[in-house]
Amino acid sequence: MPRRILMGSVVSDKNQKTVIVKVDRSFMHPKLKKIVSISKRYSAHVSGTKPALGQEVKIMEVAPISRTKKWLFLDV
């Protein structure tokens, strides 16, 4: 299974080894033919230095690390 890589901005860095990343995505609605934008928040595991609040980062899908963490922080 290929691993998904998403880009988003850091919303929260208050936990020790976790950052919350907000990923925005937009698509054309099939029936309404309008551009719809959706944002989703992902918890990502950080092993090294943590990114600052508001930075654009890449996250990669991995096997579950905890109950909510299924993503790994890659780079800024």
TIMI-2910 file (N, C-alpha, C, CB; in pm, 1 decimal, decimal comma, always signed):
<rs>
+----------+----------+----------+----------+----------+----------+----------+----------+----------+----------+----------+----------+------+
!      n_x !      n_y !      n_z !     ca_x !     ca_y !     ca_z !      c_x !      c_y !      c_z !     cb_x !     cb_y !     cb_z ! resn !
+----------+----------+----------+----------+----------+----------+----------+----------+----------+----------+----------+----------+------+
!    +83,2 !   -117,9 !     +0,0 !     +0,0 !     +0,0 !     +0,0 !    +88,0 !   +124,7 !     +0,0 !    -94,9 !     -0,4 !   +120,9 !  Met !
!    +65,7 !   +216,4 !    -93,3 !   +147,8 !   +336,9 !    -94,9 !   +114,7 !   +427,9 !    +22,5 !   +129,1 !   +412,0 !   -226,1 !  Pro !
!   +215,7 !   +495,1 !    +72,6 !   +197,0 !   +585,8 !   +185,8 !   +160,1 !   +723,9 !   +133,7 !   +324,8 !   +592,7 !   +273,7 !  Arg !
!    +53,3 !   +779,2 !   +190,2 !    +11,1 !   +912,7 !   +149,1 !   +100,4 !  +1017,4 !   +214,3 !   -136,8 !   +937,2 !   +185,7 !  Arg !
!   +130,7 !  +1122,5 !   +141,0 !   +205,4 !  +1235,5 !   +193,1 !   +118,9 !  +1358,6 !   +172,7 !   +345,4 !  +1250,5 !   +123,3 !  Ile !
!    +92,0 !  +1431,8 !   +282,3 !     +8,2 !  +1550,1 !   +277,4 !    +87,6 !  +1671,4 !   +323,9 !   -117,8 !  +1531,4 !   +363,4 !  Leu !
!    +45,2 !  +1789,7 !   +277,9 !   +105,5 !  +1915,0 !   +322,9 !     +0,8 !  +1996,2 !   +395,9 !   +164,3 !  +1995,4 !   +204,1 !  Met !
!    +41,2 !  +2059,3 !   +504,6 !    -50,6 !  +2141,2 !   +581,9 !    +25,5 !  +2233,5 !   +674,8 !   -146,6 !  +2053,8 !   +661,3 !  Gly !
!    -47,5 !  +2307,6 !   +755,3 !    +16,0 !  +2401,3 !   +847,4 !     -5,8 !  +2353,6 !   +991,4 !    -40,5 !  +2545,3 !   +827,5 !  Ser !
!    +93,1 !  +2381,5 !  +1076,8 !    +88,4 !  +2339,5 !  +1216,3 !     -8,3 !  +2430,5 !  +1291,5 !   +230,4 !  +2342,9 !  +1281,0 !  Val !
!   -106,7 !  +2369,1 !  +1357,8 !   -207,8 !  +2442,3 !  +1432,8 !   -175,9 !  +2440,6 !  +1581,6 !   -346,8 !  +2383,3 !  +1407,5 !  Val !
!   -121,5 !  +2329,8 !  +1631,4 !    -91,2 !  +2316,8 !  +1773,6 !    +37,7 !  +2238,0 !  +1791,8 !   -207,6 !  +2248,5 !  +1848,8 !  Ser !
!   +121,1 !  +2283,9 !  +1885,2 !   +244,6 !  +2211,7 !  +1918,4 !   +260,2 !  +2199,6 !  +2069,9 !   +367,8 !  +2283,2 !  +1857,4 !  Asp !
!   +148,6 !  +2188,4 !  +2141,4 !   +150,6 !  +2189,2 !  +2287,8 !   +189,8 !  +2054,2 !  +2347,9 !    +15,2 !  +2229,8 !  +2340,1 !  Lys !
!   +167,0 !  +1944,0 !  +2277,2 !   +204,0 !  +1813,2 !  +2330,8 !   +353,3 !  +1788,5 !  +2311,8 !   +122,2 !  +1701,6 !  +2263,0 !  Asn !
!   +407,7 !  +1689,7 !  +2383,4 !   +551,8 !  +1668,5 !  +2382,8 !   +604,8 !  +1620,1 !  +2248,3 !   +588,5 !  +1569,8 !  +2489,2 !  Gln !
!   +550,6 !  +1511,6 !  +2196,6 !   +602,2 !  +1454,5 !  +2072,2 !   +497,8 !  +1453,3 !  +1961,7 !   +651,9 !  +1313,8 !  +2096,3 !  Lys !
!   +401,8 !  +1544,7 !  +1969,9 !   +291,5 !  +1547,0 !  +1873,9 !   +266,7 !  +1689,5 !  +1826,0 !   +163,3 !  +1488,3 !  +1936,6 !  Thr !
!   +237,6 !  +1703,2 !  +1697,3 !   +189,9 !  +1829,9 !  +1643,4 !    +57,1 !  +1803,4 !  +1573,1 !   +294,7 !  +1894,1 !  +1545,4 !  Val !
!    -30,9 !  +1902,4 !  +1575,7 !   -158,3 !  +1894,1 !  +1505,1 !   -142,8 !  +1972,9 !  +1375,8 !   -277,7 !  +1949,0 !  +1592,5 !  Ile !
!   -168,3 !  +1906,0 !  +1262,6 !   -150,8 !  +1966,8 !  +1131,1 !   -286,8 !  +1979,8 !  +1064,3 !    -53,6 !  +1883,2 !  +1043,1 !  Val !
!   -316,9 !  +2099,2 !  +1013,6 !   -442,5 !  +2124,3 !   +943,8 !   -415,5 !  +2119,5 !   +794,2 !   -504,7 !  +2261,6 !   +985,4 !  Lys !
!   -485,5 !  +2028,9 !   +724,8 !   -468,7 !  +2010,7 !   +580,4 !   -594,2 !  +2061,8 !   +510,9 !   -441,7 !  +1860,4 !   +544,1 !  Val !
!   -575,3 !  +2157,7 !   +419,7 !   -686,5 !  +2213,0 !   +342,3 !   -688,4 !  +2148,0 !   +204,8 !   -674,9 !  +2367,8 !   +329,9 !  Asp !
!   -810,0 !  +2116,9 !   +157,5 !   -822,1 !  +2057,2 !    +25,0 !   -947,5 !  +2112,4 !    -40,3 !   -826,4 !  +1901,3 !    +32,4 !  Arg !
!   -943,3 !  +2131,3 !   -171,2 !  -1059,8 !  +2182,5 !   -242,6 !  -1086,4 !  +2094,6 !   -364,0 !  -1038,7 !  +2330,4 !   -285,1 !  Ser !
!  -1214,7 !  +2080,2 !   -396,4 !  -1253,8 !  +1995,7 !   -507,8 !  -1383,8 !  +2047,5 !   -566,0 !  -1268,1 !  +1848,7 !   -463,7 !  Phe !
!  -1416,0 !  +2002,8 !   -686,8 !  -1540,7 !  +2040,7 !   -752,7 !  -1651,6 !  +1947,4 !   -706,7 !  -1525,9 !  +2036,6 !   -907,3 !  Met !
!  -1760,8 !  +2004,8 !   -657,6 !  -1874,6 !  +1925,1 !   -613,6 !  -1939,8 !  +1863,6 !   -737,0 !  -1977,1 !  +2011,7 !   -532,5 !  His !
!  -1969,9 !  +1732,0 !   -734,1 !  -2020,6 !  +1666,0 !   -854,9 !  -2158,1 !  +1716,0 !   -900,7 !  -2027,8 !  +1518,2 !   -831,0 !  Pro !
!  -2244,6 !  +1751,7 !   -806,0 !  -2378,2 !  +1793,8 !   -844,9 !  -2390,6 !  +1945,7 !   -857,9 !  -2478,5 !  +1743,0 !   -744,8 !  Lys !
!  -2334,4 !  +2017,4 !   -763,5 !  -2349,2 !  +2162,7 !   -762,1 !  -2253,3 !  +2234,7 !   -855,2 !  -2330,0 !  +2213,6 !   -623,5 !  Leu !
!  -2146,5 !  +2166,3 !   -898,3 !  -2044,3 !  +2222,9 !   -986,5 !  -1980,9 !  +2347,7 !   -925,5 !  -2104,8 !  +2256,7 !  -1123,0 !  Lys !
!  -1961,0 !  +2346,1 !   -794,9 !  -1894,5 !  +2455,3 !   -725,7 !  -1767,4 !  +2402,6 !   -661,6 !  -1987,4 !  +2519,4 !   -619,8 !  Lys !
!  -1671,8 !  +2491,9 !   -638,0 !  -1550,5 !  +2454,6 !   -567,2 !  -1581,5 !  +2452,2 !   -417,5 !  -1433,3 !  +2553,5 !   -599,5 !  Ile !
!  -1558,6 !  +2337,1 !   -355,3 !  -1584,0 !  +2318,8 !   -212,5 !  -1449,5 !  +2299,6 !   -145,0 !  -1679,9 !  +2196,8 !   -185,1 !  Val !
!  -1426,5 !  +2372,5 !    -34,8 !  -1301,0 !  +2356,3 !    +38,7 !  -1328,5 !  +2291,3 !   +173,4 !  -1230,0 !  +2492,7 !    +57,9 !  Ser !
!  -1245,1 !  +2194,8 !   +208,1 !  -1258,8 !  +2118,0 !   +331,3 !  -1124,0 !  +2120,1 !   +402,1 !  -1306,3 !  +1970,9 !   +302,8 !  Ile !
!  -1125,7 !  +2134,7 !   +534,8 !  -1002,9 !  +2125,3 !   +612,3 !  -1018,0 !  +2012,4 !   +713,5 !   -970,3 !  +2260,1 !   +683,2 !  Ser !
!   -907,6 !  +1943,1 !   +738,3 !   -907,3 !  +1832,2 !   +831,5 !   -781,3 !  +1839,6 !   +915,6 !   -916,8 !  +1696,9 !   +757,5 !  Lys !
!   -792,0 !  +1799,2 !  +1042,9 !   -679,1 !  +1804,8 !  +1135,1 !   -624,1 !  +1664,3 !  +1158,9 !   -720,8 !  +1870,1 !  +1268,8 !  Arg !
!   -492,2 !  +1651,2 !  +1152,4 !   -425,3 !  +1524,0 !  +1175,2 !   -324,0 !  +1539,6 !  +1287,6 !   -356,8 !  +1473,6 !  +1046,2 !  Tyr !
!   -313,4 !  +1437,1 !  +1373,3 !   -209,9 !  +1432,8 !  +1476,4 !    -89,2 !  +1361,0 !  +1418,4 !   -261,0 !  +1361,8 !  +1606,7 !  Ser !
!    +27,5 !  +1426,7 !  +1423,1 !   +148,6 !  +1369,5 !  +1365,6 !   +255,7 !  +1354,5 !  +1472,6 !   +200,1 !  +1456,4 !  +1250,0 !  Ala !
!   +328,9 !  +1243,6 !  +1467,0 !   +435,7 !  +1214,6 !  +1562,6 !   +563,3 !  +1287,1 !  +1520,5 !   +460,6 !  +1061,7 !  +1573,1 !  His !
!   +630,5 !  +1349,2 !  +1617,7 !   +756,8 !  +1419,2 !  +1593,3 !   +863,3 !  +1355,9 !  +1680,3 !   +744,4 !  +1572,4 !  +1622,5 !  Val !
!   +973,5 !  +1310,8 !  +1619,0 !  +1079,3 !  +1248,5 !  +1698,3 !  +1195,0 !  +1344,9 !  +1723,6 !  +1130,5 !  +1123,1 !  +1628,4 !  Ser !
!  +1223,8 !  +1434,8 !  +1630,9 !  +1334,8 !  +1528,8 !  +1648,0 !  +1285,6 !  +1663,9 !  +1696,0 !  +1411,5 !  +1545,1 !  +1517,5 !  Gly !
!  +1332,1 !  +1770,0 !  +1629,8 !  +1291,2 !  +1905,3 !  +1668,2 !  +1151,5 !  +1933,6 !  +1615,7 !  +1391,3 !  +2010,7 !  +1614,9 !  Thr !
!  +1072,3 !  +2001,4 !  +1697,8 !   +933,6 !  +2028,8 !  +1661,9 !   +925,1 !  +2153,1 !  +1574,9 !   +847,4 !  +2045,8 !  +1787,7 !  Lys !
!   +835,1 !  +2151,9 !  +1476,5 !   +815,4 !  +2271,3 !  +1395,4 !   +739,3 !  +2378,1 !  +1474,3 !   +739,9 !  +2236,4 !  +1265,9 !  Pro !
!   +757,2 !  +2503,0 !  +1434,3 !   +690,3 !  +2612,9 !  +1502,7 !   +545,6 !  +2623,4 !  +1457,4 !   +763,6 !  +2745,1 !  +1477,6 !  Ala !
!   +469,0 !  +2696,9 !  +1533,6 !   +327,5 !  +2718,0 !  +1504,3 !   +313,6 !  +2794,6 !  +1372,8 !   +257,6 !  +2794,5 !  +1620,1 !  Leu !
!   +227,0 !  +2747,2 !  +1282,7 !   +201,0 !  +2815,8 !  +1156,8 !   +291,4 !  +2775,5 !  +1041,9 !   +212,8 !  +2960,2 !  +1177,4 !  Gly !
!   +390,1 !  +2690,3 !  +1063,3 !   +479,9 !  +2648,8 !   +954,9 !   +411,6 !  +2547,5 !   +864,1 !   +609,9 !  +2589,3 !  +1012,1 !  Gln !
!   +447,7 !  +2549,9 !   +736,0 !   +399,2 !  +2451,5 !   +640,1 !   +486,8 !  +2326,8 !   +651,7 !   +400,8 !  +2508,7 !   +493,9 !  Glu !
!   +424,2 !  +2210,2 !   +672,6 !   +498,9 !  +2086,4 !   +693,4 !   +442,8 !  +1975,2 !   +605,4 !   +494,7 !  +2044,8 !   +841,7 !  Val !
!   +523,0 !  +1868,8 !   +591,1 !   +480,5 !  +1746,7 !   +522,0 !   +462,1 !  +1638,4 !   +625,6 !   +583,6 !  +1702,8 !   +412,9 !  Lys !
!   +353,4 !  +1560,0 !   +611,5 !   +331,2 !  +1446,3 !   +699,7 !   +307,5 !  +1322,0 !   +614,3 !   +211,0 !  +1472,1 !   +795,6 !  Ile !
!   +346,3 !  +1206,0 !   +667,6 !   +335,1 !  +1080,7 !   +593,5 !   +254,8 !   +980,6 !   +675,1 !   +474,8 !  +1023,6 !   +559,5 !  Met !
!   +169,0 !   +905,6 !   +608,1 !    +86,8 !   +804,8 !   +673,1 !   +171,8 !   +683,2 !   +709,9 !    -30,3 !   +763,5 !   +581,9 !  Glu !
!   +158,2 !   +637,0 !   +835,9 !   +233,3 !   +520,6 !   +883,7 !   +139,5 !   +429,9 !   +962,2 !   +354,6 !   +563,9 !   +971,6 !  Val !
!   +193,0 !   +319,9 !  +1012,0 !   +115,7 !   +230,6 !  +1098,6 !    +81,4 !   +305,2 !  +1227,2 !   +194,9 !    +98,9 !  +1129,6 !  Ala !
!    -29,8 !   +272,2 !  +1293,0 !    -70,4 !   +346,8 !  +1412,5 !    +36,6 !   +347,9 !  +1521,5 !   -197,9 !   +288,3 !  +1468,3 !  Pro !
!    +64,0 !   +468,7 !  +1571,7 !   +160,3 !   +487,2 !  +1679,8 !    +86,9 !   +490,5 !  +1813,4 !   +242,4 !   +617,1 !  +1659,1 !  Ile !
!    -29,9 !   +551,5 !  +1815,8 !   -115,2 !   +554,5 !  +1933,7 !   -260,5 !   +556,9 !  +1885,0 !    -82,6 !   +679,1 !  +2025,6 !  Ser !
!   -353,2 !   +588,6 !  +1975,0 !   -494,7 !   +586,8 !  +1937,8 !   -526,9 !   +691,6 !  +1832,0 !   -581,5 !   +609,4 !  +2060,7 !  Arg !
!   -464,2 !   +807,2 !  +1838,7 !   -495,3 !   +914,8 !  +1743,9 !   -384,5 !   +941,1 !  +1643,2 !   -524,2 !  +1041,0 !  +1818,7 !  Thr !
!   -262,5 !   +895,0 !  +1670,3 !   -150,5 !   +925,9 !  +1581,1 !   -128,8 !   +814,9 !  +1478,3 !    -22,3 !   +947,7 !  +1662,3 !  Lys !
!   -154,5 !   +849,1 !  +1353,4 !   -129,5 !   +757,6 !  +1242,8 !    -47,2 !   +825,5 !  +1134,0 !   -261,7 !   +706,0 !  +1185,0 !  Lys !
!    +12,0 !   +940,2 !  +1167,9 !    +90,9 !  +1020,2 !  +1074,2 !   +226,4 !  +1052,4 !  +1136,3 !    +16,0 !  +1150,7 !  +1035,6 !  Trp !
!   +327,4 !  +1069,1 !  +1051,2 !   +463,4 !  +1096,8 !  +1094,0 !   +509,2 !  +1227,3 !  +1029,5 !   +558,8 !   +979,6 !  +1057,3 !  Leu !
!   +565,6 !  +1316,7 !  +1110,7 !   +617,1 !  +1443,6 !  +1060,9 !   +742,1 !  +1418,5 !   +978,2 !   +647,3 !  +1540,7 !  +1177,3 !  Phe !
!   +747,2 !  +1472,8 !   +853,8 !   +863,8 !  +1453,0 !   +767,6 !   +957,7 !  +1572,9 !   +772,0 !   +819,5 !  +1427,1 !   +624,0 !  Leu !
!   +914,9 !  +1684,8 !   +714,9 !  +1001,8 !  +1803,8 !   +715,0 !   +918,9 !  +1929,5 !   +693,1 !  +1111,3 !  +1792,4 !   +605,8 !  Asp !
!   +987,2 !  +2043,2 !   +708,8 !   +921,4 !  +2173,9 !   +694,8 !   +924,5 !  +2215,3 !   +550,9 !   +988,5 !  +2281,3 !   +782,8 !  Val !
+----------+----------+----------+----------+----------+----------+----------+----------+----------+----------+----------+----------+------+
</rs>
